[in-house]
Amino acid sequence: MLVTTLLTASKTLFILRKKDAVKIARYILPVFSISAMLLFAQCDKGLEPPDEDLIPPGVIQGTITYSGEWPSQQSLVDLRFVPLTFVPSTAFDIFSDLDNLRFSNRLQYFVEEDSFKVTDVRSGLYVYNIIAHQFGNNILADWQPVGVYTENDGLIRVEGDTTTIHIHVDFDNLPPFPPE
């Protein structure tokens, strides 16, 4: 009799537990599913900044003033404004990301002042902004900065707008390259 009572009690307990589990599953599973969907929908990239491809390209324009003795005509192969999102260690580094490389048209030689405009500049932070001088025929290696943008700690932020800057080039006091 005791064994029968125990067996009956354990079956009832098992059935009760099974019914409770079904009830709990009916309520918890939908709540859990909805919570999980909301969590994953809201945290698609976590704390990552917004995709800069969604911000339209911008423009960097400016003026350049020159002082000092200009290099010889032979060594003035090219002169351009070049905004970079990184600090290069070599002239080759400047060309490491050709898809995103932007630069001005050729600047004038032997003038006191000139202006430039670079359009279709990808939105982002530009940390090394230079007047680049090509002094030889090797288009990938014969470059040096002759002027560096220094205002605002040298930083230019492009966010689909037009940014206007000024750079001074002193040919008698060229910036170090690679930068210190």
C-alpha beads as a LAMMPS data file, in Angstrom:
LAMMPS data file: protein, C-alpha beads

180 atoms
179 bonds

1 atom types
1 bond types

-500.0 500.0 xlo xhi
-500.0 500.0 ylo yhi
-500.0 500.0 zlo zhi

Masses

1 110.0

Atoms # bond

1 1 1 0.000 0.000 0.000
2 1 1 2.779 2.370 0.854
3 1 1 4.525 1.547 -2.418
4 1 1 1.301 2.111 -4.391
5 1 1 0.746 5.446 -2.672
6 1 1 4.322 6.496 -3.404
7 1 1 4.014 5.472 -7.057
8 1 1 0.715 7.331 -7.401
9 1 1 2.202 10.417 -5.717
10 1 1 5.268 10.397 -7.937
11 1 1 3.117 10.018 -11.110
12 1 1 0.931 12.921 -9.993
13 1 1 4.019 15.004 -9.238
14 1 1 5.503 14.126 -12.639
15 1 1 2.242 15.067 -14.403
16 1 1 2.028 18.276 -12.378
17 1 1 5.594 19.170 -13.243
18 1 1 4.960 18.429 -16.904
19 1 1 1.842 20.650 -16.892
20 1 1 3.745 23.434 -15.117
21 1 1 6.553 23.178 -17.645
22 1 1 4.098 23.544 -20.514
23 1 1 2.455 26.555 -18.813
24 1 1 5.821 28.152 -18.159
25 1 1 6.966 27.490 -21.714
26 1 1 3.796 29.107 -23.088
27 1 1 4.604 32.359 -21.286
28 1 1 8.378 32.440 -21.133
29 1 1 9.180 31.333 -24.669
30 1 1 7.337 34.218 -26.413
31 1 1 8.703 36.783 -23.936
32 1 1 12.217 35.422 -24.377
33 1 1 11.889 35.358 -28.187
34 1 1 10.593 38.927 -28.390
35 1 1 13.309 40.150 -26.015
36 1 1 16.001 38.438 -28.045
37 1 1 14.686 39.924 -31.310
38 1 1 14.577 43.433 -29.832
39 1 1 18.052 43.050 -28.379
40 1 1 19.600 41.914 -31.656
41 1 1 17.667 44.451 -33.725
42 1 1 18.934 47.331 -31.559
43 1 1 22.543 46.169 -31.257
44 1 1 23.381 45.594 -34.850
45 1 1 26.958 47.001 -34.552
46 1 1 27.237 47.695 -30.840
47 1 1 29.089 50.889 -30.018
48 1 1 30.632 51.173 -33.476
49 1 1 30.395 54.707 -34.924
50 1 1 27.914 55.311 -37.747
51 1 1 28.973 54.071 -41.163
52 1 1 30.768 56.973 -42.814
53 1 1 29.673 55.727 -46.239
54 1 1 26.189 57.000 -45.328
55 1 1 27.529 60.550 -44.977
56 1 1 27.932 62.204 -48.383
57 1 1 31.423 63.161 -49.554
58 1 1 32.658 66.650 -48.827
59 1 1 35.090 69.262 -50.100
60 1 1 38.398 70.517 -48.731
61 1 1 39.475 73.859 -50.104
62 1 1 42.014 76.371 -49.027
63 1 1 44.831 78.778 -49.627
64 1 1 48.561 78.268 -49.519
65 1 1 51.135 80.956 -48.877
66 1 1 54.779 80.402 -49.789
67 1 1 57.998 81.801 -48.392
68 1 1 61.667 80.986 -48.757
69 1 1 63.581 80.023 -51.852
70 1 1 61.663 77.810 -54.255
71 1 1 63.335 74.573 -55.420
72 1 1 64.839 74.607 -58.900
73 1 1 62.514 74.260 -61.887
74 1 1 64.071 70.822 -62.581
75 1 1 63.008 69.451 -59.227
76 1 1 59.444 70.788 -59.438
77 1 1 57.835 67.789 -61.112
78 1 1 54.515 68.174 -59.286
79 1 1 52.996 70.051 -56.336
80 1 1 49.583 69.178 -54.824
81 1 1 47.502 69.294 -51.662
82 1 1 46.949 65.748 -50.316
83 1 1 44.656 64.932 -47.335
84 1 1 45.444 61.601 -45.643
85 1 1 43.570 59.600 -43.005
86 1 1 46.873 58.240 -41.635
87 1 1 50.437 59.404 -41.056
88 1 1 52.739 57.858 -43.683
89 1 1 56.201 56.532 -42.826
90 1 1 57.431 56.558 -46.438
91 1 1 56.379 58.109 -49.712
92 1 1 55.117 54.670 -50.784
93 1 1 52.626 54.760 -47.878
94 1 1 50.865 57.735 -49.458
95 1 1 49.759 55.468 -52.298
96 1 1 48.790 52.489 -50.102
97 1 1 45.046 53.192 -50.386
98 1 1 44.562 54.303 -53.976
99 1 1 40.774 53.823 -53.834
100 1 1 40.465 56.573 -51.228
101 1 1 43.389 58.786 -52.252
102 1 1 42.255 62.294 -53.133
103 1 1 44.391 65.262 -54.095
104 1 1 44.126 68.706 -55.630
105 1 1 44.913 69.697 -59.152
106 1 1 48.521 70.702 -59.787
107 1 1 49.453 73.846 -57.872
108 1 1 51.206 76.822 -59.418
109 1 1 54.984 77.241 -59.112
110 1 1 56.917 80.390 -58.169
111 1 1 53.926 82.270 -56.746
112 1 1 53.412 83.859 -53.330
113 1 1 49.921 82.452 -52.864
114 1 1 47.728 79.822 -54.463
115 1 1 44.408 78.099 -53.777
116 1 1 43.158 74.553 -54.143
117 1 1 39.961 72.550 -54.008
118 1 1 39.557 68.804 -53.543
119 1 1 36.071 67.489 -54.251
120 1 1 34.499 64.108 -53.562
121 1 1 36.461 63.722 -50.323
122 1 1 35.218 60.704 -48.386
123 1 1 33.732 61.630 -45.011
124 1 1 36.036 60.984 -42.084
125 1 1 38.954 62.331 -40.097
126 1 1 42.062 63.431 -42.002
127 1 1 45.104 63.504 -39.731
128 1 1 48.000 64.340 -42.079
129 1 1 47.241 67.070 -44.611
130 1 1 50.139 68.221 -46.736
131 1 1 51.386 70.102 -49.709
132 1 1 53.208 67.265 -51.453
133 1 1 56.169 67.967 -53.728
134 1 1 57.242 65.445 -56.376
135 1 1 60.932 66.105 -56.926
136 1 1 61.889 63.262 -59.284
137 1 1 60.515 60.949 -61.953
138 1 1 59.578 58.047 -59.652
139 1 1 55.883 58.754 -59.140
140 1 1 55.650 56.358 -56.179
141 1 1 58.792 57.356 -54.272
142 1 1 59.966 60.864 -55.117
143 1 1 57.552 62.791 -52.894
144 1 1 58.088 64.909 -49.802
145 1 1 55.889 67.223 -47.777
146 1 1 56.819 70.870 -48.099
147 1 1 53.953 72.169 -45.971
148 1 1 51.734 70.586 -43.311
149 1 1 48.357 71.805 -42.091
150 1 1 48.862 72.580 -38.382
151 1 1 45.745 74.461 -37.243
152 1 1 43.246 72.418 -35.210
153 1 1 46.106 70.024 -34.309
154 1 1 46.399 69.249 -38.030
155 1 1 43.007 67.519 -38.092
156 1 1 40.339 67.990 -40.731
157 1 1 36.923 66.387 -40.255
158 1 1 34.881 65.979 -43.420
159 1 1 31.170 65.314 -42.917
160 1 1 29.616 66.007 -46.289
161 1 1 30.359 69.719 -46.030
162 1 1 33.034 72.133 -47.257
163 1 1 36.057 72.700 -45.039
164 1 1 38.309 75.678 -45.704
165 1 1 41.906 75.683 -44.462
166 1 1 45.186 77.576 -44.823
167 1 1 48.669 76.078 -45.153
168 1 1 51.979 77.916 -45.116
169 1 1 54.938 76.479 -47.022
170 1 1 58.404 77.659 -45.996
171 1 1 60.886 76.236 -48.488
172 1 1 63.757 77.239 -46.175
173 1 1 62.279 75.212 -43.282
174 1 1 60.664 72.010 -44.623
175 1 1 58.777 69.693 -42.269
176 1 1 60.505 66.437 -41.285
177 1 1 59.575 63.306 -43.170
178 1 1 58.665 60.854 -41.883
179 1 1 57.002 63.020 -39.228
180 1 1 58.440 62.903 -35.721

Bonds

1 1 1 2
2 1 2 3
3 1 3 4
4 1 4 5
5 1 5 6
6 1 6 7
7 1 7 8
8 1 8 9
9 1 9 10
10 1 10 11
11 1 11 12
12 1 12 13
13 1 13 14
14 1 14 15
15 1 15 16
16 1 16 17
17 1 17 18
18 1 18 19
19 1 19 20
20 1 20 21
21 1 21 22
22 1 22 23
23 1 23 24
24 1 24 25
25 1 25 26
26 1 26 27
27 1 27 28
28 1 28 29
29 1 29 30
30 1 30 31
31 1 31 32
32 1 32 33
33 1 33 34
34 1 34 35
35 1 35 36
36 1 36 37
37 1 37 38
38 1 38 39
39 1 39 40
40 1 40 41
41 1 41 42
42 1 42 43
43 1 43 44
44 1 44 45
45 1 45 46
46 1 46 47
47 1 47 48
48 1 48 49
49 1 49 50
50 1 50 51
51 1 51 52
52 1 52 53
53 1 53 54
54 1 54 55
55 1 55 56
56 1 56 57
57 1 57 58
58 1 58 59
59 1 59 60
60 1 60 61
61 1 61 62
62 1 62 63
63 1 63 64
64 1 64 65
65 1 65 66
66 1 66 67
67 1 67 68
68 1 68 69
69 1 69 70
70 1 70 71
71 1 71 72
72 1 72 73
73 1 73 74
74 1 74 75
75 1 75 76
76 1 76 77
77 1 77 78
78 1 78 79
79 1 79 80
80 1 80 81
81 1 81 82
82 1 82 83
83 1 83 84
84 1 84 85
85 1 85 86
86 1 86 87
87 1 87 88
88 1 88 89
89 1 89 90
90 1 90 91
91 1 91 92
92 1 92 93
93 1 93 94
94 1 94 95
95 1 95 96
96 1 96 97
97 1 97 98
98 1 98 99
99 1 99 100
100 1 100 101
101 1 101 102
102 1 102 103
103 1 103 104
104 1 104 105
105 1 105 106
106 1 106 107
107 1 107 108
108 1 108 109
109 1 109 110
110 1 110 111
111 1 111 112
112 1 112 113
113 1 113 114
114 1 114 115
115 1 115 116
116 1 116 117
117 1 117 118
118 1 118 119
119 1 119 120
120 1 120 121
121 1 121 122
122 1 122 123
123 1 123 124
124 1 124 125
125 1 125 126
126 1 126 127
127 1 127 128
128 1 128 129
129 1 129 130
130 1 130 131
131 1 131 132
132 1 132 133
133 1 133 134
134 1 134 135
135 1 135 136
136 1 136 137
137 1 137 138
138 1 138 139
139 1 139 140
140 1 140 141
141 1 141 142
142 1 142 143
143 1 143 144
144 1 144 145
145 1 145 146
146 1 146 147
147 1 147 148
148 1 148 149
149 1 149 150
150 1 150 151
151 1 151 152
152 1 152 153
153 1 153 154
154 1 154 155
155 1 155 156
156 1 156 157
157 1 157 158
158 1 158 159
159 1 159 160
160 1 160 161
161 1 161 162
162 1 162 163
163 1 163 164
164 1 164 165
165 1 165 166
166 1 166 167
167 1 167 168
168 1 168 169
169 1 169 170
170 1 170 171
171 1 171 172
172 1 172 173
173 1 173 174
174 1 174 175
175 1 175 176
176 1 176 177
177 1 177 178
178 1 178 179
179 1 179 180
